[in-house]
Amino acid sequence: MFTKEEYLTRMNHTKQKMMEYGVEVLLISNPSNMYYLTGYNAWSFYVHQILVVMIDEEQPIWIGRQMDAHSARVTTWLDESHIIPYPDEFVQSTIKHPMDFVANILNEIGQGNRKIGLEMDSFYFTAMCYERIVQGLPNAEFRNFSTLVNWVRLIKSDQEIECMKKAARIVENATHAAYYTADVGIRENDVAAAIYQAQIRLSFR
């Protein structure tokens, strides 16, 4: 996990892009972009979840399934008031939809009539998501910004570059371990063990 300062810098760069394109609120559904801005790391993308980035607020708001809220608490830099879970009655319901919940939250906090960017080409933002968010926010102006955060991610920080260098060293060590262990008569599990040992030894230095 990166430092809070790193995440704040990423947020500022994202907001600069939002200002450049005239977006006041950005709804992020791509798990990699949610992770990039907050550190949120959980196997929860099989249900709908949204990160709300507001141009005039320091912290974004994470909205997701109630059982996943604890993951947001332990993996992100967000405070409790910016982690808003929806109950299980919104999961796989033919009546209620998580985007109904998201729309209600945005209306409650005064964001319902703003220029809102959506990741409309994200695998995790469905046609039903779009339909329900538009219905729930009739006074908002929606625009497609599927790659806004992706372009921000293109320029790496010093912390990211250092992390990439460490990852490269891990891969290099693992490749060497595989190359020098594999031979005629050597069991596959012994080669795999050597690879794992090389990966883990460097990962925890």
N, C-alpha and C positions, 0 to 999 in steps of 0.2 A: 504494500500500500504506500502511496506517495504522501507527502506532507500536505497539510491543509493549505499552506501557501501555494503549492503547486495547483491544487484544485481551484483556488480562488483566481489564479492567473488564467487557467483554462476557461473559467466562467467569464472573466473579463474579455478575453479574446472572442468568446462566443457572442457576448453582448455587443461587442464592436461590430461583428458581422451582422447581427440583428439590426443594429442602427443603420448600417450601410444599406440594408435592403428594406428598411421600413417595417420591421417586425417587432411587435411589442411583447408578445408572448410566444414561446416556442414549446410545442408539445412533443416530447421525445419518447419514442417507443422502441427504438433500436437498442437492444441490450448493450452493445459495445459502446454506444454513445452515452448511455446512462452510466456505465462503468467509468468512462473517460472523465465525466464531469463530477461524479460523486464517489466513485469507488464501490458502488453497489454491486455485489457479487453473490448471486444466488441462482439456483436452478429453478427459476419461477417464471420464465418467459412463456410457458405453456398456458398461462392465464394472462389476461390483459393487465398491463401496468404502464404507467405514464410518469415521466419526469416533466414538471412544469417549470420552465425557465422564464422569469419575468424581467423585463429590461430594467426596472427600477427597484428590484429586490436583490439583496446580496445572496441569499440562499434560494435554491430551487425547492420545489415541493415534490416529494415522492408519493405517488398514489398507487397502491397495489393491494393484493389480496391480504386479508387480515393475518393469515398464518405466516406470511412472508415479511411482515413488518419488523420482526425481530432481526432479520437479516439486514434490513436497512439500518437498524440501530447500531449493529456491531460492525458493519463494513463501510459505512459512509461517515462523512463529517457533518451531517445534518443534525440539527437539534430536534427534540421530540415534537415540537409544534409544526415542523415541516415534514413529518412522516404521518401520512393520513391513510389508514387502511380502510378498505370496503369489506363488508361482511360477506359470508359465503352465499347468501341468498342472491348475490349478483353473478355467481359462477354458473355457467352453462344453463342459465335461465332463459325461457322463451318470452318472459315478460320484462324482466329487468336486465340492464346491460351495464357493465362497468363504465362505459362512456357516459351513461346517464349520471352516474355518481360523480365523474370528473366534471361534467358540465355544471352540476349543482354546486360543487366546490368553487369553481371559477366564478359563478354568479355570486356566491356568498362573499367572496373576497374582492369583489368589484372588478373582475377581469373579463366579464362576459360581453363587453361591447368593444373589445380591442382588436387590433390586427394580429391574427393568430397564424403562426406557421405550423405546418403539419409535415411529418415524415410520411407522405402518402405512398411512397414506393418502398416502404419498409415491409418486410415479410410479416411483421407482428402488428401491423395496422391494417385491419381488414376493411372490406366494403361496409360491413355493418358498423364498425367503429366510426367510419366517416359519416355514415347516415345518422347515427345517434348523436354524435357530437354537434353536427350541424343543426339537428332538431332541438337539441338542448341549449344551443347558443344562437338564437335567431338574430341577435343584434351584432354578432361578431363578423369580421371580414376574414375569410380563410384564404391562405395561399400555400402552395406546395414548396417546402424547403427540405426535401429529403436528404440533401447532401451538405447542408450548412455546417453541421458539426464535423462532418468528415473532412471538409476543407480546412477547418481549424486544426484538426488532428494532424494534418500534413506536415506542419512545421513543428519539429520536436524540440522540447526543452532540454536543458542540461541534465536534469534528473532522468528524463526519458532516454537520452542518448547513453547515459551511464548504465541504465537498466538493459538497454539493447546490447551494449558491449558485454555485460555479464552473461546475458543469454547466449551470445555468440561463443563465449568461452566454454559455457556448459555444453553446447552442441559440439564444439571442437573436441572437448575431452571425451564425450560420449562416443563420438565417431572413432577416435583413436582407440578407445577401449574395445569397441566392436572389431576394429580392424586387426588389432594385435591379439585378440582372444580367439577369434574364429579360425578354425583349422580343421583338417580332416580328423574325424573321430571325436571332436569336441561337441558336447551336447548343446542344443539350442538354449536350454534354460541357463547354462553356465555363461553363455554369451550375453543373454538378457540380464543376468545378475551383474555382470561386469559393467554393462551399460548403466543400469540403475545406480550402482555404486558410484560411478563417475559423475552422474548427474547430481546425486544427493550430496556427495562430498563437497562439490563446489557451490551448490545452492545455499548451503548453510554457513558459508565462510563470511 
